[in-house]
Amino acid sequence: MMKLAALRKHIAKVLTVTLLLTQQGPFVSEALASAIISVPQTGTPVGPGVGAAGSAVGSLSPVTLNGLEVRSPGLGRLSATLPGVSNLQPAVSPSLISGTVLQAGRSLPNTVSQNPAVTPTAVSPVLPASTIRGAARRSHPETPLSPAQRAIPEVGPGQKISGIGDDQPLSGAQVDTEHAEKVLKTVERFALSSAEQGLASLEAKAADEPDLGWDSIPAVPKEAPRTVAEASLEVPADAKFTPSPKNWEGEIIYSVMLDRFGRSKDHKSWGDPKLATTRHGGNIKGLLERLDYIQGLGVTTLLVNPLYMSLPAAYHNYWPIHFMAVDPSLGTMADFQQLVSEAHKRGMRIVLDVVFNHIGPLIEYEGGWKFGPSPKKIKGWKYGLQPTELKDENHYHRRGSIDDWHNEEQMKYGDFPGGLNHLATERPATQDILLKIAKWWMKETDVDGFRLDTYPHVAPSFWTRFFKEIREYGAKLGKDNFLILGEIYHGDPNAIKPELGSGRLDAAFNYPNYFTDNDALHGKGPTRWLENGFNFVRGAMGGMMKRLVRFMDNQDKPRFLNDGQPLGVAKVALAFTLFSMGIPFIFYGTEQAFRQMPGMEKLGMDGFREDMFPGGKFKPSGKDDNFDTQAPLYQAVRAFAEARKAHPALSLGDQFIRWSDPNGPGIFAFSRIHEGKEVVVVMNTSGEARNAEMWVDGGLTPAGTGLSDALDAGYAIKAHAAQGGGAKVFVEVPAHGVRVLVRAAK
């Protein structure tokens, strides 16, 4: 009997881990999806239910579990060692699922770096060996070139480098295969308390569900439309709307989770505020009261999570139960309208997160949740969804819950686990309702853009209509550059590229560089990885890379700064985020050094959505008030934002890599060039002072040009003539320091 019980347990482990590892959706959490950052191989079919971005379909690969080998499709080269099944997380209960998880990409291209190492010289002992392909790099202007180092012309607009096309003005370093493998092996892993618990959760009965607050749902606000029919899209003749910004590349996005950011005196909470999964009382008024703090940071655009009325447990508001009502826990429509108005008076923008993929866990099916071949009968509604037109069963696929994320049919028709019922967004009648809802929010709130949640999971035909109609309606409101920002959780830029421009998305999140850059920015790898990552994405996307939103953490990813790491690590990463190509994105609390504390990863996404407000119980530290404008990282962001505003090249310019180190942390440098002006950014990921000599554009920054640091008025250098022509600069950077070198004022 003991042997039989042990065997059953072992089989349960294998089944659970096999299922969990093959999930690329919200059932496990976005963190596990990131473990499979694989890129579909050429010719991989795109599932119609996933969206135009497609899904990753990998090869049949083994996973070894305590001596047993399990083969699961889509795992690529991912492997897991599971003593006691300690490196996975419990299947996420409905109270833990926010938003939903999108597809991860595959591994980076299998190319081998050919970059030669350069021996460091005695003149500069603090400078590690570093080179770019074909470029002469010296640790000091007086150090002679070794025979192995070949000089090339300075890099800049109109100047050619052999072997690099016009659309890739890069240093030419190829993708580091070793780093790609390491990324696959070191992505976040979540922990399961027991395999049996995970397996049991797959068959949980209604009675076992956690409390979602069904008995605490507030009354629907009186001003909220009960039907789509009663909502008007007519634009009053005297209505005034704020015009769109000319160029979103010049903006800096600051993302907040309303329930966790600012809390007014009349706040409403639900559940134990010490827990990660309950409402803590943050609201719209609390955010409004903190606009001075946000504006002082130097950011220009606020990204706000959904406002939809949702279940009390859905503090994130990604589970709509009323698509046209502001959740009373967050405030009123009038509160939000005031927030938008006050932000606009300050020259700031508001982008609103929206959901068109699913509703909250409201529908009960006859025959249970298990996915089936045909639509299920609706047994009942747990709550009266509004607008009421959406209660028609034909607006839903009703096939049950996804349990195989590699099954194309399930991806197209299945509900997300946890009961998030999937809307039939391919149906014109369903599209009509959702499009009117979107336009209604534009008219009622005067927001400047939408973030599209779960983008690849919505029918492509819906997005085709959405792009056209939203832009046409935006033009009626005087918003001719209304931002449409898509969440495409994918590690391959080639999966994102088709969705950008040409009348589709205006911008998308830069998940490919999030995966490639993270270790190097933490000082856990050579800065060459940053160059490789840039080449990887720029090579695929060309100038469209400027439309990618660059981030170091967000609401679905762990906090960048780990417990015990020096603040300088985050400072360098923030500089990279604000100065490198793309639209910068800062997640609230980063400027206050919110850290990924030990054990927090067990809470999933909820674990990195801490309270900012005084008196908040769920925090990364003992600080009572996290709105400290004198905090070191707050001051750093402000300085970076000021430099970015003063020098348009840092937001609008093309980017040229000037220096990277193949052997470890240290110097990484690049130029941004715009309208004949060059700005050189030099950062140091090492905890020791470093220096380097690097090329600059000989036409824009010729020998003799004086350069000063926009961040440190006391630092100045001059460009000097390089052997064989062109110009170079010799730059010294303190530990975890950043230089922004601009032409000195005369």
C-alpha positions, 0 to 999 in steps of 0.5 A: 500500500505504501509503495502504491501511494508513493507511486500515485504521488509521483504520477500526480507530480509528473502530470501536474508539472507536465500540465503546468509547464505546457501552460502559456496562459494565466493558469500558471501565471505570466512568470511561468510563460516567461520561462518559455521565451521561444521564437516560433521557427520559420513557417510555424502556423499561427493559431486563429484564436491567438491573434495576428501575433501568433503563438509559440509552437515548439518542438517536442522536448523532454523535462526530467522530473525526479528521474522520470522524463516527460516530453511536452510540446512547446517547451523548447530547451527549457528544463526543470529540476524538481526535488519536491516540486519546489520550483513551480507555483500553485495553480493560480486561483481566480483571486490571483489571476489579473489580466491574463497571460499572453504567449511567450516567445522562443529562444534567440536566433542560434548565431555564434558571436565572432567578436574577438577579445581585446587584451586590457592594457596596463595603462588602465587596470580598471578597464576590462577587455572590450571590443566591437567587431572590426572596431579599434578600442583602446583603454587610453588615447596613448595606448598603441593598437595591437596588431589584432585590433583593426581601426574602422571609420567613425560610425554615424549617419551616412557612414558605412561599416562593411557587412552592415546594412543601411537599416542596421547602423549598429556595431555589428556584434552578433547574438550571444548564444550562451546568453540566450541559453542562460536567459532560458535557464534563469527566468522566474520559476514559481513554487508549488507547495505540493504536486497534489495541491496543484493537481487537485486545483484542476478539479476544484469544485465551486464550494472550494473557490476562494471568497471573491466577494459575491456578497459585497458587490456594491450597487451599480452607479446611477449614472452608468448606462445599463444598456449600450443602446442608451449610451450616446456617441454624439459629440456636443457642439460645445464639447472640448477635447484635448488634442493628441501629442505630436509624437509619443516617442517623446513621452515618458509613461508612468504606470499605476495600479489604482488600488495600490497607489494613492488612497483618499480619506473616504477610501473603500477597501475589501478583505485583509489589507495585509494580503496581496489579493484583496482591495487595499483602498487606493482610488482615483482621488488618491491618485489625483492628490499625488499629481504633484509627486508624479509631475515632479518625477518628470514623467509625462503620461499616466497609464491607469489600470482598468476602471470597469466595475469588477468583483471585490476580489479583483482589485486590479479590475481586469474582471469586468462585470459592468463595462460602462461603470467606474468601480465604486471602490475606485470612485466615480466617473466624475472623479476620473474626469477630474483626474484627466482634466487636471492632468491635461492642465499640467500638460500630462496625458492619460492612457486607460487600460481596456479589456475586450477578451473576456468578462469576469467569472460570471457564467456557470455551464451545464456539465462543468468547466471542462473544454468540449467540442460544442457550445455548452448550455448556460446553467446560470449567471452568478451576477447580472452582467452589464451592459445587458446586451452582453448577456446574450449567450451568442456573445460567448464561445461557451466551450469551457476552460482551456487546459491545453495551451497548445491546442489551437481550438482551445486557444480560439474558443476556450475560457481562461481558467478561473472562469473568465468567460471568453467573448466571441470577438470574431462575431460582428454583433459582439464587435459592435457592442465592444466598439461602442463601449470603447468609443463611449469611454473616449467621449466620456473621459477625454483620455489620450490612449488605450492599452489593449490587454490580452491583445493576441487572444482577441480575434484579428477581425475585431482589431482590424475594425477597432483600429479603423473605427477608433482612429476615425472617432478619435479624429472627431474628438480632435485626437488625431494621434490617439495612442493604441498600445498593445500588450504582446507578451512575446520574446521574438520581435518578428512576432511583434513587428507585423502588428506595428504601424501600417494602420495597426498598433502605434506601440507595443511593449518591448518584451524581447529586450526585457528578456535579453537585457535583464541579467546584464543590467543587474550586473550579472553578465557582460554589457555585450549582452545589451549590444546583442539585445539591441542588434537582435531587436533592431535587426528585426524591426529597423526604425520601428524599434522606436515604437516599442515601450522599454521597461525594467519591470511592470505590473506582471513582472517581478520588481527589478531591484532585488533585496540587498542590491545597491541602488546604483544597479537600478539607477543604471537600468533607469538611465538605460530605460530613459535614454535608449531607443523606445518609449520609456515606461516606469512602474510605480514604486521603482523610483522609491526603490521597491524591491523584489523581497525574498518569498514575494515571488510565491504570491505571483503577480500580486506580489509586486503590486505593493502599497505606495500610500501611508498606512498601507499594510502590503509593502516591500519595506518598513517605510510608512510613506513612499512618496519621498521626493528626495529619494535617490532614485526619484531624484535620478529619474527627475534628472534623466527626464530633464536631460531627455527633455533638454536634448531631443536626440535622447527621445527621437534620435537614431541609436549607434552602439559605441562600446560594449564589454564581452567579458563582464559588467562595465561600460556600455555606451551609445550615441543618439543622433537627431537633426545633426546633434549627437548625444553620447550616453555612457553607463557603467554596470559595474560596482567599480569605476571604469573608463573607455575610449570610444568612437564618436561621429567624426562629422558631428563631434570632430576632434577638438569638440568640447563635451560636458556631462548633462548630469554632472556640470563638473565633468568635461572632456574633448574629442580627440583625433583617432589614428587613421581619421575620425574622432574618439572620446575617452570617458571615465565613469564611476561605479554604477554611474551614468554620463550624458555627454553633450556639446559644451555650451560656448 
